[in-house]
Amino acid sequence: KFAKLREALNTEQRRLDVLQRELSLAQIQNYSDPNVAMREQFDRTEIKKRTADIDQQKALVDSAKQAIADLEEELRKKGLPAGWSAP
């Protein structure tokens, strides 16, 4: 169980990293079309969307961390060896 939860956490953290990199790229990206550049300068729809995606992914990462903590707590309550939760 712990291996599956840690794998899920690792996956969610990697997705978060990718989203953060995409946001950084979007913030510095130059548009060759002046109409798009003007619209994005004032509207910032792409950056708002990416920021919302990052917030959602952070919630998934927190959820994965909480699942591991809950399983560790269950292990502790049952009096099982703590080493079972080690990666």
Backbone bond lengths (Angstrom), bond angles and torsions (degrees), N, CA, C in turn:
res aa  C-N    CA-C-N  psi(-1)  N-CA   C-N-CA  omega(-1)  CA-C   N-CA-C  phi
1 K - - - 1.456 - - 1.528 110.99 -
2 F 1.338 114.47 -43.68 1.461 117.57 -178.57 1.523 111.73 -63.96
3 A 1.319 116.93 -38.56 1.471 120.25 -179.53 1.526 110.78 -63.11
4 K 1.329 115.93 -42.10 1.469 119.52 179.47 1.527 110.73 -65.50
5 L 1.326 116.78 -42.31 1.465 120.19 179.98 1.524 111.33 -66.72
6 R 1.328 116.71 -39.92 1.471 119.20 178.55 1.529 110.94 -67.82
7 E 1.318 116.78 -35.46 1.465 120.30 177.06 1.531 110.31 -65.67
8 A 1.322 116.08 -41.63 1.468 120.20 177.62 1.526 110.53 -64.07
9 L 1.328 117.40 -41.83 1.462 121.05 177.77 1.520 110.67 -62.31
10 N 1.311 117.50 -43.98 1.463 121.78 178.88 1.529 111.26 -60.36
11 T 1.323 115.96 -42.83 1.468 120.51 178.70 1.520 111.04 -62.59
12 E 1.330 116.89 -46.16 1.470 120.64 -179.03 1.530 110.70 -65.05
13 Q 1.326 117.99 -37.38 1.457 120.54 178.13 1.525 111.55 -67.13
14 R 1.327 116.92 -37.34 1.471 119.35 177.02 1.525 111.16 -66.87
15 R 1.326 116.62 -39.17 1.470 119.77 177.45 1.527 110.39 -63.25
16 L 1.324 116.70 -41.08 1.459 120.86 177.55 1.517 110.55 -61.30
17 D 1.319 117.43 -42.87 1.458 121.47 178.86 1.524 111.03 -60.31
18 V 1.315 116.74 -43.49 1.473 120.87 179.12 1.525 110.18 -62.80
19 L 1.332 116.79 -44.42 1.466 119.93 -179.98 1.529 110.99 -62.90
20 Q 1.318 117.49 -39.15 1.457 120.11 178.87 1.523 111.09 -66.76
21 R 1.313 116.77 -36.71 1.471 119.56 176.87 1.519 110.86 -67.28
22 E 1.327 116.93 -39.68 1.465 120.05 178.66 1.522 110.70 -64.74
23 L 1.333 117.20 -37.72 1.461 120.57 177.39 1.522 110.18 -64.02
24 S 1.316 117.09 -44.33 1.466 120.22 178.81 1.527 111.01 -59.95
25 L 1.313 115.28 -41.63 1.456 119.69 178.40 1.529 110.80 -64.92
26 A 1.311 117.02 -42.43 1.465 120.41 -179.28 1.524 111.18 -64.92
27 Q 1.322 116.93 -32.17 1.462 119.63 -178.92 1.521 112.83 -71.57
28 I 1.318 117.43 -26.26 1.464 119.55 -178.62 1.518 113.28 -108.10
29 Q 1.327 116.46 -2.29 1.457 120.21 -174.77 1.521 110.90 -69.52
30 N 1.319 115.16 139.53 1.459 121.53 175.85 1.519 108.77 -101.84
31 Y 1.307 116.27 136.89 1.459 121.04 177.91 1.521 109.06 -98.71
32 S 1.324 115.41 132.58 1.460 119.24 179.62 1.525 111.40 -76.66
33 D 1.320 117.77 -25.46 1.463 121.91 177.93 1.533 108.21 -86.54
34 P 1.341 117.98 116.34 1.466 119.93 -176.54 1.535 113.24 -62.52
35 N 1.337 117.65 -29.50 1.465 119.50 178.84 1.529 110.89 -66.49
36 V 1.305 116.01 -43.13 1.462 120.27 178.30 1.533 109.56 -65.79
37 A 1.320 116.37 -41.76 1.465 120.82 -179.65 1.526 110.98 -60.97
38 M 1.311 117.11 -43.09 1.470 120.73 179.53 1.527 110.70 -65.75
39 R 1.323 116.51 -43.28 1.470 120.07 -178.90 1.527 110.25 -64.19
40 E 1.315 116.85 -45.79 1.465 120.64 -178.94 1.528 111.79 -67.90
41 Q 1.319 116.48 -31.04 1.456 119.99 -179.59 1.523 110.70 -61.26
42 F 1.322 117.44 -38.88 1.452 120.61 -176.31 1.528 112.67 -99.13
43 D 1.302 116.97 -31.45 1.462 121.18 -174.89 1.527 112.13 -90.05
44 R 1.317 117.09 -42.16 1.462 124.10 179.25 1.527 112.44 54.45
45 T 1.327 117.62 37.13 1.458 120.90 -178.05 1.518 112.42 -62.52
46 E 1.325 116.37 -40.37 1.465 119.38 -178.30 1.528 110.61 -64.59
47 I 1.316 116.75 -42.99 1.457 120.50 -178.87 1.526 110.46 -68.17
48 K 1.323 117.43 -39.21 1.468 120.67 177.53 1.526 110.76 -63.26
49 K 1.327 115.93 -41.23 1.468 120.40 179.55 1.530 110.48 -64.56
50 R 1.312 116.48 -45.94 1.470 120.19 -179.37 1.533 111.24 -65.64
51 T 1.312 117.08 -36.99 1.458 120.54 177.44 1.527 110.55 -64.87
52 A 1.319 117.06 -41.00 1.466 120.81 177.10 1.532 110.61 -64.63
53 D 1.319 116.94 -39.70 1.468 120.97 177.20 1.527 110.75 -62.32
54 I 1.330 116.37 -40.17 1.465 120.62 179.18 1.526 110.41 -65.46
55 D 1.328 117.41 -42.41 1.461 120.67 178.44 1.526 110.92 -61.19
56 Q 1.320 116.08 -41.07 1.457 120.84 178.60 1.533 110.59 -65.40
57 Q 1.326 116.87 -41.36 1.458 120.55 -180.00 1.526 111.06 -67.95
58 K 1.341 117.32 -36.04 1.464 120.26 176.63 1.525 110.31 -61.78
59 A 1.323 116.70 -37.34 1.464 120.22 177.20 1.526 110.67 -64.54
60 L 1.330 117.45 -38.75 1.461 120.91 177.23 1.529 111.81 -65.58
61 V 1.324 116.47 -39.53 1.464 120.60 177.64 1.528 109.91 -64.17
62 D 1.329 116.15 -44.68 1.467 119.96 178.09 1.521 111.08 -61.74
63 S 1.314 116.96 -38.95 1.454 121.47 178.25 1.529 111.18 -63.72
64 A 1.321 116.41 -41.34 1.471 120.61 178.51 1.527 110.60 -65.70
65 K 1.340 116.96 -40.00 1.463 120.46 177.46 1.530 110.57 -64.67
66 Q 1.334 115.95 -39.85 1.456 119.88 179.98 1.523 111.22 -66.23
67 A 1.324 117.52 -36.07 1.470 120.91 178.23 1.524 110.59 -62.49
68 I 1.328 116.87 -40.15 1.465 120.71 177.39 1.530 110.18 -66.32
69 A 1.321 116.45 -44.27 1.466 120.13 179.50 1.527 110.97 -62.54
70 D 1.328 117.07 -39.79 1.463 120.86 178.66 1.530 111.28 -63.70
71 L 1.325 116.15 -41.31 1.459 119.80 179.34 1.531 110.72 -68.02
72 E 1.333 117.37 -37.90 1.463 120.35 175.79 1.526 110.76 -63.58
73 E 1.316 117.19 -39.81 1.461 121.79 177.83 1.526 110.25 -65.04
74 E 1.317 117.08 -41.48 1.466 121.35 177.20 1.531 110.31 -61.66
75 L 1.318 116.19 -41.14 1.457 121.80 177.96 1.535 110.20 -61.88
76 R 1.321 115.76 -43.87 1.460 120.81 -179.81 1.527 111.22 -64.26
77 K 1.335 116.83 -43.99 1.459 121.08 -178.85 1.528 112.14 -63.91
78 K 1.320 116.32 -33.19 1.467 120.12 179.57 1.526 112.15 -80.28
79 G 1.331 116.93 -6.43 1.452 121.29 178.67 1.514 113.79 73.82
80 L 1.314 116.95 23.28 1.462 121.45 179.62 1.527 110.28 -83.92
81 P 1.320 118.26 158.91 1.483 120.66 -178.13 1.531 111.78 -59.55
82 A 1.332 114.87 134.80 1.461 120.47 -179.66 1.524 111.44 -65.91
83 G 1.316 117.16 -24.18 1.463 121.24 -179.85 1.518 113.32 -63.79
84 W 1.315 116.55 -18.11 1.470 119.38 179.27 1.524 111.95 -66.85
85 S 1.310 116.46 -22.20 1.463 118.92 -179.31 1.524 112.52 -88.04
86 A 1.319 117.49 -5.46 1.461 121.41 -179.08 1.526 110.53 -68.49
87 P 1.328 115.97 144.38 1.472 118.99 -179.39 1.498 114.16 -66.54
